[in-house]
Amino acid sequence: MYPERPLVGVGGIVARRGEVLIVKRKSEPSYGRWSIPGGLVNLGETVAEACAREVEEETGIIVEVGEVVDVCDYIERDSEGRVRFHYVIIDFLAAPVGGSLRAGDDALDARFVNTSELENYDLTVTTRRVFAKLGWLKESRI
């Protein structure tokens, strides 16, 4: 099924003591790759509320949502050039305030990893972009 319009997505950059929370994606786009936890905004929900909900659903971690770090488009086309996915993604800093780490139903795995080890993970393009912006990855690998 192809979209009729862009969808609004959010991501939570949950960092603590030199580590950041990442999830292994259980659905397309980017199945099996690592990303920051996040998902789509529901009708009637603010982007900050969506960020907090998605982080908790995917990881079990309760967060306090902070400032916006990045806004980007993710557009993927099929072999005929038709738009298969189009998301406008708003990434927030988010501070962990409770919960217990576990992979939710829509994640294969969830873990805190040292920011110095991020190069060892097969990260999504949008996650690499925001981590580079934060100085955790080299720009050349994006």
TIPALO-140647 format. One record per atom (N, C-alpha, C, O): residue number from 1; x, y, z; residue in one letter. Coordinates in Angstrom, 1 decimal. Example, Ala and Ser with C-alpha at 12.3 -4.5 7.8 and 13.67 -1.06 7.14 Angstrom:
2
R   pos       px       py       pz   code
R     1     13.2     -5.7      7.8      a
R     1     12.3     -4.5      7.8      a
R     1     13.2     -3.3      7.8      a
R     1     14.2     -3.3      8.5      a
R     2     12.8     -2.2      7.1      s
R     2     13.7     -1.1      7.1      s
R     2     12.9      0.0      7.9      s
R     2     13.4      1.1      8.0      s
***
This chain:
142
R   pos       px       py       pz   code
R     1      0.8     -1.2      0.0      m
R     1      0.0      0.0      0.0      m
R     1      0.9      1.2      0.0      m
R     1      1.8      1.4      0.8      m
R     2      0.6      2.1     -0.9      y
R     2      1.4      3.3     -1.0      y
R     2      0.7      4.5     -0.4      y
R     2     -0.5      4.6     -0.4      y
R     3      1.4      5.4      0.2      p
R     3      0.8      6.6      0.9      p
R     3      0.2      7.6      0.0      p
R     3      0.7      7.8     -1.1      p
R     4     -0.8      8.3      0.5      e
R     4     -1.4      9.4     -0.3      e
R     4     -0.8     10.7      0.1      e
R     4     -0.8     11.7     -0.6      e
R     5     -0.2     10.7      1.3      r
R     5      0.5     12.0      1.8      r
R     5      1.5     11.5      2.9      r
R     5      1.5     10.4      3.3      r
R     6      2.4     12.5      3.2      p
R     6      3.4     12.1      4.2      p
R     6      2.8     11.9      5.6      p
R     6      1.7     12.4      5.9      p
R     7      3.4     11.0      6.4      l
R     7      3.0     10.7      7.7      l
R     7      3.9     11.4      8.7      l
R     7      5.1     11.5      8.4      l
R     8      3.4     11.8      9.8      v
R     8      4.3     12.5     10.8      v
R     8      4.8     11.4     11.8      v
R     8      4.0     10.7     12.5      v
R     9      6.1     11.3     12.0      g
R     9      6.7     10.4     12.9      g
R     9      7.5     11.2     13.9      g
R     9      7.9     12.3     13.7      g
R    10      7.8     10.5     15.0      v
R    10      8.6     11.1     16.1      v
R    10      9.7     10.1     16.5      v
R    10      9.4      8.9     16.4      v
R    11     10.8     10.6     17.1      g
R    11     11.8      9.7     17.7      g
R    11     12.3     10.3     19.0      g
R    11     12.3     11.5     19.1      g
R    12     12.6      9.4     19.9      g
R    12     13.2      9.9     21.2      g
R    12     14.6      9.5     21.3      g
R    12     15.0      8.3     21.3      g
R    13     15.5     10.5     21.5      i
R    13     16.9     10.2     21.8      i
R    13     17.1     10.2     23.3      i
R    13     17.2     11.2     23.9      i
R    14     17.1      9.0     23.8      v
R    14     17.2      8.8     25.2      v
R    14     18.6      8.4     25.6      v
R    14     19.1      7.4     25.4      v
R    15     19.3      9.4     26.3      a
R    15     20.7      9.3     26.6      a
R    15     20.9      9.3     28.1      a
R    15     20.2     10.0     28.8      a
R    16     21.8      8.5     28.6      r
R    16     22.2      8.5     30.0      r
R    16     23.7      8.1     30.1      r
R    16     24.0      7.1     29.5      r
R    17     24.4      8.8     30.9      r
R    17     25.8      8.4     31.3      r
R    17     26.6      7.8     30.1      r
R    17     27.2      6.8     30.2      r
R    18     26.6      8.5     28.9      g
R    18     27.4      8.1     27.8      g
R    18     26.8      7.1     26.9      g
R    18     27.4      6.6     26.0      g
R    19     25.5      6.7     27.2      e
R    19     24.8      5.7     26.5      e
R    19     23.6      6.2     25.8      e
R    19     23.1      7.2     26.3      e
R    20     23.1      5.6     24.8      v
R    20     21.9      6.0     24.1      v
R    20     21.0      4.7     23.9      v
R    20     21.6      3.7     23.6      v
R    21     19.7      4.9     24.0      l
R    21     18.8      3.8     23.8      l
R    21     18.5      3.6     22.3      l
R    21     18.1      4.6     21.6      l
R    22     18.7      2.4     21.8      i
R    22     18.3      2.1     20.4      i
R    22     17.5      0.8     20.4      i
R    22     17.5      0.0     21.3      i
R    23     16.7      0.7     19.3      v
R    23     15.9     -0.5     19.1      v
R    23     16.2     -1.1     17.8      v
R    23     16.5     -0.5     16.8      v
R    24     16.0     -2.5     17.7      k
R    24     16.1     -3.2     16.4      k
R    24     14.7     -3.3     15.8      k
R    24     13.8     -3.8     16.4      k
R    25     14.6     -2.7     14.6      r
R    25     13.2     -2.5     14.0      r
R    25     12.6     -3.9     13.7      r
R    25     13.3     -4.8     13.1      r
R    26     11.3     -4.0     13.9      k
R    26     10.6     -5.2     13.6      k
R    26      9.7     -5.1     12.4      k
R    26      8.9     -6.0     12.1      k
R    27      9.7     -3.9     11.8      s
R    27      8.8     -3.7     10.6      s
R    27      9.5     -2.8      9.6      s
R    27     10.5     -2.1      9.9      s
R    28      9.0     -2.7      8.4      e
R    28      9.5     -1.9      7.4      e
R    28      9.0     -0.4      7.6      e
R    28      7.9     -0.3      8.3      e
R    29      9.7      0.6      7.2      p
R    29     10.9      0.4      6.5      p
R    29     12.1      0.1      7.4      p
R    29     12.0      0.3      8.6      p
R    30     13.2     -0.4      6.9      s
R    30     14.4     -0.7      7.6      s
R    30     14.3     -1.8      8.6      s
R    30     14.9     -1.8      9.7      s
R    31     13.5     -2.9      8.3      y
R    31     13.4     -4.1      9.2      y
R    31     14.8     -4.6      9.5      y
R    31     15.7     -4.7      8.7      y
R    32     15.0     -4.9     10.8      g
R    32     16.2     -5.5     11.3      g
R    32     17.4     -4.5     11.5      g
R    32     18.4     -4.9     12.0      g
R    33     17.2     -3.2     11.2      r
R    33     18.2     -2.2     11.4      r
R    33     17.9     -1.6     12.8      r
R    33     16.8     -1.6     13.3      r
R    34     18.9     -0.9     13.3      w
R    34     18.8     -0.2     14.6      w
R    34     18.4      1.2     14.4      w
R    34     18.9      1.9     13.5      w
R    35     17.6      1.7     15.3      s
R    35     17.2      3.1     15.3      s
R    35     16.9      3.6     16.7      s
R    35     16.8      2.9     17.6      s
R    36     16.6      4.9     16.8      i
R    36     16.1      5.4     18.0      i
R    36     14.6      5.0     18.1      i
R    36     14.0      4.8     17.0      i
R    37     14.1      4.8     19.3      p
R    37     12.7      4.4     19.4      p
R    37     11.8      5.5     18.9      p
R    37     12.1      6.7     19.1      p
R    38     10.7      5.2     18.2      g
R    38      9.8      6.2     17.8      g
R    38      8.7      5.5     16.9      g
R    38      8.6      4.3     16.8      g
R    39      7.8      6.4     16.4      g
R    39      6.7      5.9     15.6      g
R    39      5.8      7.1     15.2      g
R    39      6.2      8.2     15.2      g
R    40      4.6      6.7     14.8      l
R    40      3.7      7.7     14.2      l
R    40      2.9      8.5     15.3      l
R    40      2.6      7.9     16.4      l
R    41      2.5      9.7     15.0      v
R    41      1.7     10.5     15.8      v
R    41      0.2     10.1     15.6      v
R    41     -0.2     10.0     14.4      v
R    42     -0.5      9.9     16.7      n
R    42     -1.9      9.5     16.6      n
R    42     -2.8     10.8     16.5      n
R    42     -2.4     11.9     17.0      n
R    43     -3.9     10.7     15.9      l
R    43     -4.9     11.8     15.9      l
R    43     -5.2     12.3     17.3      l
R    43     -5.5     11.5     18.1      l
R    44     -5.1     13.6     17.5      g
R    44     -5.4     14.2     18.8      g
R    44     -4.2     14.2     19.8      g
R    44     -4.4     14.7     20.9      g
R    45     -3.1     13.7     19.3      e
R    45     -1.9     13.6     20.2      e
R    45     -0.9     14.6     19.8      e
R    45     -0.7     14.8     18.6      e
R    46     -0.2     15.3     20.8      t
R    46      0.8     16.2     20.4      t
R    46      2.1     15.4     20.0      t
R    46      2.2     14.2     20.3      t
R    47      3.0     16.0     19.3      v
R    47      4.2     15.3     19.0      v
R    47      5.0     14.8     20.2      v
R    47      5.6     13.8     20.2      v
R    48      5.0     15.7     21.2      a
R    48      5.7     15.3     22.5      a
R    48      5.1     14.1     23.2      a
R    48      5.7     13.2     23.6      a
R    49      3.7     14.1     23.2      e
R    49      3.0     12.9     23.8      e
R    49      3.3     11.7     23.0      e
R    49      3.5     10.6     23.5      e
R    50      3.3     11.8     21.6      a
R    50      3.6     10.7     20.8      a
R    50      5.0     10.1     21.0      a
R    50      5.2      8.9     21.1      a
R    51      6.0     11.0     21.2      c
R    51      7.3     10.6     21.5      c
R    51      7.4      9.8     22.8      c
R    51      8.0      8.7     22.8      c
R    52      6.8     10.3     23.8      a
R    52      6.8      9.6     25.1      a
R    52      6.1      8.2     25.0      a
R    52      6.6      7.2     25.5      a
R    53      5.0      8.2     24.3      r
R    53      4.2      6.9     24.2      r
R    53      5.0      5.9     23.4      r
R    53      5.1      4.8     23.8      r
R    54      5.6      6.3     22.3      e
R    54      6.3      5.4     21.4      e
R    54      7.6      4.9     22.1      e
R    54      7.9      3.7     22.0      e
R    55      8.3      5.7     22.8      v
R    55      9.5      5.2     23.6      v
R    55      9.1      4.2     24.6      v
R    55      9.7      3.1     24.7      v
R    56      8.0      4.4     25.3      e
R    56      7.6      3.5     26.3      e
R    56      7.1      2.2     25.7      e
R    56      7.4      1.1     26.2      e
R    57      6.3      2.3     24.6      e
R    57      5.8      1.1     23.9      e
R    57      6.9      0.2     23.4      e
R    57      6.8     -1.0     23.5      e
R    58      7.9      0.8     22.8      e
R    58      9.0      0.1     22.2      e
R    58     10.1     -0.4     23.1      e
R    58     10.8     -1.4     22.8      e
R    59     10.2      0.2     24.3      t
R    59     11.4     -0.1     25.2      t
R    59     11.0     -0.3     26.6      t
R    59     11.8     -0.8     27.4      t
R    60      9.8      0.1     27.1      g
R    60      9.5      0.0     28.5      g
R    60     10.0      1.2     29.3      g
R    60      9.7      1.2     30.5      g
R    61     10.7      2.1     28.7      i
R    61     11.3      3.2     29.4      i
R    61     10.4      4.4     29.4      i
R    61      9.9      4.8     28.3      i
R    62     10.1      5.0     30.5      i
R    62      9.3      6.2     30.6      i
R    62     10.2      7.4     30.5      i
R    62     11.2      7.4     31.2      i
R    63      9.8      8.3     29.7      v
R    63     10.7      9.5     29.5      v
R    63     10.0     10.8     29.7      v
R    63      8.8     10.9     29.6      v
R    64     10.8     11.8     30.0      e
R    64     10.4     13.2     29.9      e
R    64     10.9     13.8     28.6      e
R    64     12.1     13.8     28.4      e
R    65     10.0     14.2     27.8      v
R    65     10.4     14.7     26.5      v
R    65     11.0     16.1     26.6      v
R    65     10.4     17.0     27.2      v
R    66     12.1     16.4     25.9      g
R    66     12.8     17.7     25.9      g
R    66     12.7     18.4     24.6      g
R    66     11.7     18.3     23.9      g
R    67     13.8     19.0     24.2      e
R    67     13.8     19.8     23.0      e
R    67     13.9     19.0     21.7      e
R    67     14.4     17.9     21.7      e
R    68     13.5     19.6     20.6      v
R    68     13.6     19.1     19.3      v
R    68     15.1     19.2     18.9      v
R    68     15.7     20.2     19.0      v
R    69     15.6     18.1     18.4      v
R    69     17.0     18.0     17.9      v
R    69     17.1     18.1     16.4      v
R    69     18.0     18.7     15.8      v
R    70     16.1     17.5     15.7      d
R    70     16.2     17.4     14.3      d
R    70     14.8     17.2     13.7      d
R    70     13.9     16.6     14.3      d
R    71     14.6     17.7     12.5      v
R    71     13.4     17.4     11.7      v
R    71     13.9     17.0     10.3      v
R    71     14.7     17.8      9.7      v
R    72     13.4     15.9      9.8      c
R    72     13.9     15.5      8.5      c
R    72     12.8     14.7      7.8      c
R    72     11.8     14.3      8.4      c
R    73     13.0     14.5      6.5      d
R    73     12.1     13.7      5.7      d
R    73     12.8     12.3      5.5      d
R    73     14.0     12.3      5.3      d
R    74     12.0     11.3      5.5      y
R    74     12.4     10.0      5.0      y
R    74     11.5      9.6      3.9      y
R    74     10.3      9.3      4.1      y
R    75     12.1      9.5      2.7      i
R    75     11.3      9.2      1.5      i
R    75     12.0      8.0      0.8      i
R    75     13.2      8.0      0.5      i
R    76     11.2      6.9      0.6      e
R    76     11.8      5.7     -0.1      e
R    76     10.9      5.4     -1.3      e
R    76      9.7      5.4     -1.2      e
R    77     11.5      5.2     -2.4      r
R    77     10.8      4.9     -3.7      r
R    77     11.0      3.5     -4.1      r
R    77     12.0      2.8     -3.8      r
R    78     10.0      2.9     -4.8      d
R    78     10.2      1.6     -5.4      d
R    78     11.0      1.6     -6.7      d
R    78     11.5      2.7     -7.1      d
R    79     11.1      0.5     -7.3      s
R    79     12.0      0.4     -8.5      s
R    79     11.4      1.2     -9.7      s
R    79     12.1      1.5    -10.7      s
R    80     10.1      1.6     -9.6      e
R    80      9.5      2.4    -10.7      e
R    80      9.4      3.9    -10.3      e
R    80      8.9      4.7    -11.1      e
R    81     10.0      4.2     -9.2      g
R    81     10.1      5.6     -8.8      g
R    81      8.9      6.1     -8.0      g
R    81      8.8      7.3     -7.6      g
R    82      7.9      5.2     -7.7      r
R    82      6.8      5.6     -6.9      r
R    82      7.2      5.7     -5.4      r
R    82      8.0      4.9     -4.9      r
R    83      6.6      6.6     -4.7      v
R    83      6.9      6.8     -3.3      v
R    83      6.3      5.6     -2.5      v
R    83      5.0      5.5     -2.5      v
R    84      7.1      4.8     -1.8      r
R    84      6.7      3.7     -1.0      r
R    84      6.5      4.1      0.4      r
R    84      5.5      3.7      1.1      r
R    85      7.4      5.0      0.9      f
R    85      7.3      5.5      2.3      f
R    85      7.6      7.0      2.2      f
R    85      8.5      7.4      1.5      f
R    86      6.9      7.8      3.0      h
R    86      7.2      9.2      3.2      h
R    86      6.8      9.6      4.6      h
R    86      5.7      9.7      4.9      h
R    87      7.9      9.9      5.4      y
R    87      7.6     10.3      6.8      y
R    87      8.3     11.6      7.0      y
R    87      9.4     11.9      6.5      y
R    88      7.7     12.5      7.7      v
R    88      8.3     13.7      8.3      v
R    88      8.6     13.4      9.7      v
R    88      7.7     13.1     10.5      v
R    89      9.9     13.3     10.1      i
R    89     10.3     12.8     11.4      i
R    89     10.8     13.9     12.3      i
R    89     11.7     14.7     11.9      i
R    90     10.3     14.0     13.5      i
R    90     10.7     15.0     14.5      i
R    90     11.4     14.3     15.6      i
R    90     10.7     13.5     16.3      i
R    91     12.7     14.5     15.8      d
R    91     13.4     13.8     16.8      d
R    91     13.7     14.7     18.0      d
R    91     14.1     15.9     17.9      d
R    92     13.3     14.2     19.2      f
R    92     13.5     14.9     20.5      f
R    92     14.5     14.3     21.4      f
R    92     14.8     13.1     21.3      f
R    93     15.2     15.1     22.2      l
R    93     15.9     14.6     23.3      l
R    93     14.9     14.2     24.3      l
R    93     13.8     14.8     24.5      l
R    94     15.2     13.1     25.1      a
R    94     14.2     12.6     26.1      a
R    94     15.0     12.0     27.2      a
R    94     16.0     11.2     27.0      a
R    95     14.6     12.3     28.4      a
R    95     15.3     11.9     29.6      a
R    95     14.6     10.7     30.3      a
R    95     13.4     10.8     30.5      a
R    96     15.3      9.6     30.5      p
R    96     14.6      8.5     31.2      p
R    96     14.3      8.8     32.6      p
R    96     15.1      9.3     33.4      p
R    97     13.0      8.5     33.0      v
R    97     12.6      8.8     34.4      v
R    97     12.0      7.6     35.1      v
R    97     11.6      7.7     36.3      v
R    98     11.9      6.5     34.4      g
R    98     11.3      5.3     35.0      g
R    98     11.2      4.2     34.0      g
R    98     11.6      4.2     32.9      g
R    99     10.5      3.1     34.5      g
R    99     10.2      2.0     33.6      g
R    99     11.4      1.0     33.7      g
R    99     12.4      1.2     34.3      g
R   100     11.2     -0.2     33.0      s
R   100     12.1     -1.2     32.9      s
R   100     12.4     -1.6     31.4      s
R   100     11.5     -1.7     30.7      s
R   101     13.7     -1.7     31.1      l
R   101     14.0     -1.9     29.7      l
R   101     13.6     -3.3     29.2      l
R   101     13.8     -4.3     29.9      l
R   102     12.9     -3.3     28.1      r
R   102     12.5     -4.5     27.4      r
R   102     12.1     -4.1     26.0      r
R   102     11.7     -3.0     25.7      r
R   103     12.2     -5.1     25.1      a
R   103     11.7     -4.8     23.7      a
R   103     10.2     -5.0     23.6      a
R   103      9.7     -6.0     24.1      a
R   104      9.5     -4.0     23.1      g
R   104      8.1     -4.1     23.0      g
R   104      7.7     -4.9     21.8      g
R   104      8.6     -5.5     21.1      g
R   105      6.4     -5.0     21.5      d
R   105      5.9     -5.9     20.5      d
R   105      6.4     -5.5     19.1      d
R   105      6.5     -6.3     18.2      d
R   106      6.7     -4.2     18.9      d
R   106      7.1     -3.7     17.6      d
R   106      8.6     -3.5     17.5      d
R   106      9.1     -2.8     16.6      d
R   107      9.4     -4.2     18.4      a
R   107     10.9     -4.1     18.3      a
R   107     11.4     -5.5     18.5      a
R   107     10.9     -6.3     19.4      a
R   108     12.5     -5.9     17.8      l
R   108     13.1     -7.1     18.0      l
R   108     14.1     -7.1     19.2      l
R   108     14.3     -8.2     19.8      l
R   109     14.6     -6.0     19.5      d
R   109     15.5     -5.8     20.7      d
R   109     15.5     -4.3     21.1      d
R   109     15.2     -3.5     20.2      d
R   110     15.9     -4.1     22.3      a
R   110     16.1     -2.7     22.8      a
R   110     17.2     -2.7     23.8      a
R   110     17.3     -3.6     24.6      a
R   111     18.1     -1.8     23.6      r
R   111     19.3     -1.7     24.5      r
R   111     19.9     -0.3     24.6      r
R   111     19.8      0.5     23.7      r
R   112     20.5     -0.1     25.7      f
R   112     21.4      1.1     25.9      f
R   112     22.8      0.7     25.4      f
R   112     23.3     -0.3     25.8      f
R   113     23.4      1.5     24.5      v
R   113     24.7      1.2     24.0      v
R   113     25.6      2.5     24.2      v
R   113     25.1      3.6     24.1      v
R   114     26.8      2.3     24.4      n
R   114     27.8      3.4     24.6      n
R   114     27.9      4.1     23.3      n
R   114     27.9      3.5     22.2      n
R   115     27.8      5.4     23.3      t
R   115     27.9      6.2     22.1      t
R   115     29.1      5.9     21.3      t
R   115     29.2      6.1     20.0      t
R   116     30.2      5.5     21.9      s
R   116     31.5      5.2     21.2      s
R   116     31.4      3.9     20.4      s
R   116     32.2      3.6     19.6      s
R   117     30.3      3.1     20.6      e
R   117     30.2      1.8     20.0      e
R   117     29.1      1.9     18.8      e
R   117     28.8      0.8     18.2      e
R   118     28.5      3.0     18.6      l
R   118     27.5      3.1     17.6      l
R   118     27.9      2.7     16.2      l
R   118     27.0      2.2     15.4      l
R   119     29.1      2.9     15.8      e
R   119     29.6      2.5     14.5      e
R   119     29.5      1.0     14.3      e
R   119     29.5      0.5     13.1      e
R   120     29.4      0.2     15.4      n
R   120     29.2     -1.3     15.3      n
R   120     27.8     -1.7     14.9      n
R   120     27.6     -2.9     14.8      n
R   121     26.9     -0.8     14.9      y
R   121     25.5     -1.2     14.7      y
R   121     25.0     -0.7     13.3      y
R   121     25.4      0.3     12.8      y
R   122     24.2     -1.5     12.7      d
R   122     23.6     -1.2     11.4      d
R   122     22.4     -0.3     11.6      d
R   122     21.3     -0.7     11.7      d
R   123     22.7      1.0     11.6      l
R   123     21.7      2.0     12.0      l
R   123     21.0      2.5     10.7      l
R   123     21.5      2.5      9.6      l
R   124     19.7      2.9     10.9      t
R   124     19.0      3.5      9.8      t
R   124     19.6      4.8      9.4      t
R   124     20.4      5.4     10.2      t
R   125     19.3      5.3      8.2      v
R   125     19.8      6.5      7.7      v
R   125     19.5      7.7      8.6      v
R   125     20.3      8.5      8.8      v
R   126     18.2      7.8      9.0      t
R   126     17.8      8.9      9.8      t
R   126     18.4      8.9     11.2      t
R   126     18.7      9.9     11.7      t
R   127     18.7      7.7     11.7      t
R   127     19.3      7.6     13.0      t
R   127     20.8      8.0     12.9      t
R   127     21.3      8.7     13.8      t
R   128     21.5      7.6     11.8      r
R   128     22.9      8.0     11.6      r
R   128     22.9      9.5     11.5      r
R   128     23.8     10.1     12.0      r
R   129     22.0     10.1     10.8      r
R   129     21.9     11.5     10.6      r
R   129     21.9     12.3     11.9      r
R   129     22.7     13.2     12.2      r
R   130     21.0     11.9     12.8      v
R   130     20.8     12.6     14.0      v
R   130     21.9     12.4     15.0      v
R   130     22.4     13.2     15.7      v
R   131     22.5     11.1     15.0      f
R   131     23.6     10.8     15.8      f
R   131     24.9     11.6     15.4      f
R   131     25.7     12.1     16.2      f
R   132     25.0     11.8     14.1      a
R   132     26.1     12.6     13.5      a
R   132     26.0     14.1     14.0      a
R   132     26.9     14.7     14.4      a
R   133     24.7     14.5     13.9      k
R   133     24.4     15.9     14.3      k
R   133     24.8     16.1     15.8      k
R   133     25.2     17.2     16.2      k
R   134     24.6     15.1     16.6      l
R   134     25.0     15.2     18.0      l
R   134     26.5     14.9     18.3      l
R   134     26.9     15.0     19.5      l
R   135     27.2     14.6     17.2      g
R   135     28.7     14.3     17.4      g
R   135     29.0     12.9     17.8      g
R   135     30.2     12.7     18.2      g
R   136     28.1     12.0     17.7      w
R   136     28.3     10.6     18.1      w
R   136     28.8      9.7     17.0      w
R   136     29.3      8.6     17.2      w
R   137     28.7     10.2     15.7      l
R   137     29.1      9.5     14.5      l
R   137     29.8     10.4     13.6      l
R   137     29.6     11.7     13.6      l
R   138     30.7      9.9     12.7      k
R   138     31.3     10.7     11.7      k
R   138     30.4     11.0     10.6      k
R   138     29.7     10.1     10.2      k
R   139     30.4     12.2     10.0      e
R   139     29.5     12.5      8.9      e
R   139     29.8     11.7      7.7      e
R   139     28.8     11.4      6.9      e
R   140     31.0     11.2      7.5      s
R   140     31.4     10.5      6.2      s
R   140     30.6      9.2      6.1      s
R   140     30.5      8.7      4.9      s
R   141     30.1      8.6      7.1      r
R   141     29.4      7.3      7.0      r
R   141     27.9      7.5      6.7      r
R   141     27.2      6.5      6.6      r
R   142     27.4      8.7      6.6      i
R   142     26.0      8.9      6.4      i
R   142     25.6      8.7      5.0      i
R   142     24.4      8.9      4.6      i
***
